[in-house]
Amino acid sequence: MDVRPEVVVAVAANAEQGRNGVVIKDRIGLIVYVNAMKASRQLRRFGNVYFTSKREKYVFLYVDLEQYERSVETIAALPFVDSVLRSERPFITETYANKKGKLQEEV
């Protein structure tokens, strides 16, 4: 098998760019209440499924913040979905006051 040196250099350059050029996208959590847990597997195409509860019949998944509104509309239109809620965690302040009223550092 004959491998040209310029191909090896190009593959190595792409690998370096992939390691150093990693972009972390902002995500937001969605809580999706479903009728049937079997059909909830279809939600994997919208984002990362983090947790499923068989007893409560809901799925917690993360979607990209850029595609949030479009994802909510599409997910809500699915026949097995009862409701879709947005996670409130990003909007809760993590700075707390102690008993004397002084602000503590962020957790």
FENZI-V131750 format. One record per residue. SS is DSSP state (2 for helix, 1 for strand, 0 for the rest). PSI is psi as a letter, one per 30 degrees, with the letter a starting at -180 (none if undefined). NEAR is the number of other C-alpha atoms within 12 Angstrom. Layout:
SS:PSI:NEAR ; SS:PSI:NEAR
//
This chain:
0:k:3 ; 0:j:6 ; 0:k:9 ; 0:k:10 ; 2:e:10 ; 2:f:10 ; 2:e:12 ; 2:e:13 ; 2:e:13 ; 2:e:13 ; 2:e:15 ; 2:e:14 ; 2:e:15 ; 2:e:14 ; 2:e:14 ; 2:e:13 ; 2:e:13 ; 2:e:12 ; 2:e:11 ; 2:f:11 ; 0:h:11 ; 0:k:10 ; 0:k:9 ; 0:j:9 ; 0:k:12 ; 0:k:14 ; 1:l:21 ; 1:k:30 ; 1:k:30 ; 1:k:36 ; 1:j:35 ; 1:j:44 ; 1:k:31 ; 1:l:32 ; 0:e:21 ; 0:k:24 ; 0:f:23 ; 0:e:17 ; 2:f:19 ; 2:f:31 ; 2:f:24 ; 2:f:23 ; 2:f:36 ; 2:f:21 ; 2:f:16 ; 0:f:30 ; 0:a:27 ; 1:j:22 ; 1:k:24 ; 1:e:20 ; 1:k:23 ; 1:k:25 ; 1:j:21 ; 0:e:16 ; 0:e:12 ; 0:f:16 ; 0:h:23 ; 1:l:31 ; 1:k:39 ; 1:k:31 ; 1:l:35 ; 1:k:31 ; 1:l:31 ; 1:k:22 ; 0:e:22 ; 0:e:14 ; 0:g:19 ; 2:e:25 ; 2:e:19 ; 2:e:15 ; 2:e:29 ; 2:e:30 ; 2:e:17 ; 2:e:20 ; 2:e:33 ; 2:f:23 ; 0:f:16 ; 0:k:22 ; 0:f:16 ; 0:g:23 ; 1:k:29 ; 1:e:21 ; 1:l:23 ; 1:k:28 ; 1:k:27 ; 1:k:25 ; 0:k:21 ; 0:f:12 ; 2:e:14 ; 2:f:14 ; 2:g:11 ; 0:k:10 ; 0:k:13 ; 0:g:13 ; 0:k:14 ; 0:l:15 ; 1:k:14 ; 0:a:10 ; 0:e:8 ; 0:f:8 ; 0:g:9 ; 0:k:10 ; 1:k:14 ; 0:l:13 ; 0:l:11 ; 0:k:10 ; 0:none:9
//
